[in-house]
Every structure is written in structure tokens, then in C-alpha cells.
């Protein structure tokens, strides 16, 4: 089990590093972390490069296990601030897509990064939480899987709301696109509910980790190889995210062992 935890941490750390490097390459902050800017100027690009550097360094810190718990906690706190103070107001009051579930996709994924960072932090002992902010974030981190579960439920609902759009993401060599779209939707919603309500967590998280890792291999890597620059590198981002989220799923499964990482009831 220790090996699985280590590999899972590495997967999420590599995800963060890769996305940070991608943001440096494009000179812009990914839509997963800040709503798009129509006419970015010099100040935005400088901020984007600074964000990309910090993002990459945080992933490196977690990868080499340098204050990994503290870095993950602070990352989760930053993502949470962006979710509450930037994304939610933007989609509620300013975005033309705020009326649709699909339009909220970036905010939903931001919730997943809040949860992922907190789950990552919770995989380490809390005996190094000395400062007040870190201790407060450490208590909040116990609810990381709930933030992650919200993403799963919402993305599962997308499979039924925009079925045609989702089905077109499935490679052509796989038959019965609509069947697999609905199947994945049910699986995502069920997994999200299990994460939120702590139902059969070890089994459900393990099965979800296997499923999303298969998506990483069968769906996202081939698509990114075919369309590496489409939508500002979105397909590449999906490769990194699916790999990292698979690691998070296995961390959740590991936390469900008796006497392992504490989780809220």
C-alpha cells in the first residue's frame, strides 16, 4: 500500500508540473485556474509567467517531498480562494455561459483541484502543522474528497445533458459511443456520491482510479497526439489532468484503510 501511495503522489505532482510548464509555454494561465481574458496585456502575461513558475515549483516540491504537505495545503487554499472569489462570481454574474452546466466546466474542475490538493496533503502526517494558517487548512483538507466528489457528480451529469458532445470525445474504433457515454456518466455520478457520503470508499475509489487511468491511456493520449495544439493545448491538459486525477483516486482508496488517513464521517 505504501508503494501505491508514493506512486499516486508522484502522479499528481507530475500533473501539476506539466500544467505549470504548459502555462509557461503558452504565456497564459490555464482556463482551469482563471477565466479567460479577451485582450491580455503585458501585466497579464507577466502574471501568467509568474503563476506558471510558482505552479511548476509547487509540483516539484511535492515530487521531491520538500514540505509536500504544506505546499499541497497552500495550493488547495489558493484554488479554493479562486473558486469562491473568482470563478463563482464570474459565472454567476458576468459569463454568458453561466446558465449552463457545461459553461461551468472550468469552475467545476477548479473544485476538483481544491479537492485534489487537499487529498494530497491529507496523505501526509499532520504533525508538522505548526502555524495557524497551516493548521486551519489542515482541518479543511479533511473535506478534500467532497470538493473532488462535486466535480465527479457535475461531470457525470454532463454526460446526460450534452450527450452528443461527450460521445464525440470517444475514439472512433470504440463502438457504441452513446452506451459508453451513459455508462461513464452513471459511474462518475455514483463515484461522486460515494466520495461525498463516504460509501464503500476504498472499492469505489479503486475502480474509479482504474477507469480514469484507462481513459488516460485509451482516450486522452491518442487525442492529444492527434491534436496537440487544439484549443490552446486543451487536449494536452486533459492528458495531465487524467493522469493526476487517477493518482488522487488511488490516494482516496488508500485513505479508506482502517487506521489510515483520517476522513470526515
C-alpha positions in Angstrom: 0.0 0.0 0.0 2.9 2.3 0.7 4.1 1.9 -2.9 0.7 2.8 -4.2 0.6 6.0 -2.1 4.0 7.0 -3.3 3.2 6.4 -7.0 -0.1 8.3 -6.6 1.6 11.3 -5.1 4.1 11.2 -8.0 1.2 11.1 -10.5 -0.4 14.2 -9.1 2.9 16.1 -8.7 3.8 15.4 -12.3 0.4 16.6 -13.3 1.0 19.9 -11.6 4.5 20.3 -13.1 3.3 19.5 -16.6 0.4 22.0 -16.4 2.8 24.6 -15.0 5.2 24.1 -17.9 2.3 24.3 -20.3 1.2 27.6 -18.9 4.8 28.9 -19.3 4.9 27.7 -22.9 1.7 29.4 -23.8 2.3 32.5 -21.7 -1.2 32.4 -20.2 -2.9 31.0 -17.2 -4.9 27.9 -18.0 -8.7 28.2 -18.0 -8.7 25.6 -15.2 -7.3 28.3 -12.8 -8.5 31.7 -14.1 -11.3 32.6 -16.5 -10.1 33.6 -20.0 -9.0 37.2 -20.7 -10.2 38.6 -24.1 -7.3 41.1 -24.6 -4.4 40.1 -22.4 -1.8 42.8 -22.0 1.7 42.9 -20.6 0.6 42.8 -16.9 -1.4 39.7 -17.6 1.5 37.9 -19.3 3.9 38.8 -16.6 1.4 37.5 -14.0 0.9 34.4 -16.2 4.6 33.6 -16.3 4.9 34.2 -12.5 1.9 31.9 -11.9 3.5 29.2 -14.2 6.8 29.3 -12.4 5.1 29.0 -8.9 2.8 26.3 -10.2 5.7 24.3 -11.6 7.8 24.8 -8.4 4.9 23.6 -6.2 4.7 20.4 -8.3 8.5 19.9 -8.0 8.3 20.5 -4.2 5.6 17.8 -3.9 7.5 15.5 -6.2 10.8 15.6 -4.2 8.8 15.6 -0.9 10.0 19.1 0.2 7.4 20.3 2.7 4.9 18.5 0.5 2.0 18.7 3.0 2.4 22.4 3.5 2.8 23.1 -0.3 -0.3 21.0 -1.0 -2.3 22.7 1.7 -1.4 26.2 0.4 -2.1 25.1 -3.1 -5.5 23.9 -2.1 -6.2 27.1 -0.2 -5.2 29.2 -3.3 -7.5 27.1 -5.5 -10.3 27.5 -3.0 -10.0 31.3 -3.0 -10.0 31.3 -6.8 -13.1 29.1 -6.8 -15.1 31.2 -4.3 -13.9 34.7 -5.1 -13.2 34.5 -8.9 -15.0 31.6 -10.6 -18.3 31.6 -8.8 -18.9 35.4 -9.1 -17.7 35.3 -12.7 -20.1 32.5 -13.8 -23.0 33.8 -11.7 -22.9 37.4 -12.8 -20.6 38.0 -15.8 -20.1 34.9 -18.0 -22.5 34.4 -21.0 -22.2 30.7 -20.3 -23.2 30.9 -16.7 -26.7 29.5 -17.3 -25.4 26.0 -18.4 -23.7 23.2 -16.6 -21.2 22.9 -19.4 -20.4 26.6 -19.1 -19.3 26.0 -15.5 -16.8 23.3 -16.5 -13.7 25.3 -15.6 -15.2 26.2 -12.1 -16.1 22.5 -11.6 -12.6 21.4 -12.5 -11.3 24.1 -10.1 -13.2 22.4 -7.3 -11.5 19.2 -8.3 -8.1 20.8 -7.9 -9.1 22.1 -4.5 -10.0 18.6 -3.5 -7.0 17.0 -5.2 -4.5 19.3 -3.4 -6.3 18.7 0.0 -6.4 14.9 -0.6 -2.7 15.0 -1.5 -1.9 17.0 1.7 -4.0 14.6 3.8 -1.8 11.7 2.7 1.0 13.1 4.9 1.1 13.2 8.7 -0.2 16.4 10.3 2.4 16.6 13.0 4.3 19.3 11.0 1.3 21.7 11.1 2.7 24.4 13.3 1.4 27.8 12.0 -2.2 28.8 12.5 -2.9 29.0 8.7 -1.5 25.6 8.1 -3.4 24.0 11.0 -6.6 25.7 9.7 -6.0 24.4 6.2 -5.2 21.0 7.6 -8.6 20.8 9.1 -10.3 21.9 5.9 -8.2 19.4 3.9 -10.2 16.6 5.6 -13.0 17.5 3.2 -10.9 17.3 0.1 -12.8 14.3 -1.3 -16.1 16.3 -1.0 -14.7 19.0 -3.3 -13.4 16.3 -5.7 -16.8 14.5 -5.5 -18.6 17.6 -6.6 -16.6 17.6 -9.8 -17.5 13.9 -10.4 -21.2 14.4 -10.0 -21.3 17.5 -12.2 -19.2 15.9 -15.0 -21.3 12.8 -14.8 -24.4 15.0 -15.3 -22.8 16.5 -18.3 -22.9 13.0 -19.9 -26.7 13.2 -19.9 -27.1 16.9 -20.6 -24.7 17.2 -23.6 -24.5 13.6 -24.6 -23.6 14.2 -28.2 -20.7 16.5 -27.3 -19.3 14.0 -24.8 -19.8 11.0 -27.1 -17.6 12.7 -29.8 -14.6 12.5 -27.4 -14.6 8.7 -27.6 -12.2 7.3 -30.3 -13.8 6.1 -33.4 -12.5 2.5 -33.0 -14.6 2.0 -29.9 -18.2 1.0 -30.7 -21.5 2.1 -29.1 -20.4 5.7 -28.2 -23.7 6.6 -26.6 -23.7 3.5 -24.4 -20.2 4.3 -23.1 -21.2 7.9 -22.6 -24.1 7.0 -20.4 -22.1 4.3 -18.6 -19.4 6.7 -17.8 -21.9 9.3 -16.6 -23.5 6.8 -14.2 -20.1 5.8 -13.0 -19.0 9.4 -12.4 -22.2 10.3 -10.5 -22.0 7.2 -8.4 -18.4 7.7 -7.6 -19.0 11.3 -6.7 -21.9 10.4 -4.3 -19.7 7.7 -2.7 -16.8 10.2 -2.2 -19.1 12.8 -0.7 -21.1 10.4 1.6 -18.2 8.0 2.3 -19.8 4.9 0.9 -17.6 1.9 0.1 -14.9 4.4 -0.4 -11.9 2.0 -0.9 -13.7 -0.1 -3.5 -15.3 2.8 -5.4 -12.1 4.9 -5.4 -10.0 2.0 -6.7 -12.5 1.2 -9.5 -12.6 4.9 -10.4 -8.8 5.1 -10.4 -8.7 2.2 -12.9 -11.3 3.7 -15.1 -9.7 7.2 -15.4 -6.3 5.6 -15.9 -7.8 3.7 -18.8 -9.2 7.0 -20.2 -5.6 8.4 -19.9 -4.2 5.5 -22.0 -7.1 4.9 -24.5 -8.6 8.3 -24.9 -6.6 11.3 -23.8 -3.1 10.3 -25.0 -4.2 9.4 -28.6 -6.3 12.5 -28.9 -3.5 14.8 -27.7 -1.1 13.1 -30.1 -3.6 13.9 -32.9 -4.5 17.4 -31.8 -1.6 18.7 -29.6 -2.4 22.4 -30.0 -6.1 22.4 -30.3 -8.0 24.9 -28.1 -4.8 26.2 -26.6 -3.4 22.8 -25.7 -6.6 21.6 -24.1 -6.0 18.0 -25.2 -2.6 18.0 -23.6 -4.1 19.4 -20.4 -6.6 16.5 -20.4 -3.7 14.1 -20.5 -2.0 15.6 -17.4 -5.3 16.0 -15.6 -6.5 12.4 -16.1 -3.1 11.1 -15.0 -3.1 13.2 -11.9 -6.7 12.5 -11.0 -6.0 8.8 -11.3 -3.4 9.2 -8.7 -5.8 11.2 -6.5 -8.4 8.4 -6.8 -5.9 5.8 -5.5 -4.9 8.1 -2.7 -8.6 8.2 -1.7 -8.7 4.4 -1.8 -5.6 4.3 0.4 -7.1 6.7 2.9 -10.1 4.4 3.4 -8.0 1.7 5.0 -8.7 1.3 8.8 -6.3 3.5 10.7 -5.1 5.3 7.6 -5.6 8.9 6.6 -8.4 10.4 8.7 -11.5 11.4 6.8 -14.7 13.2 7.8 -17.7 11.0 8.6 
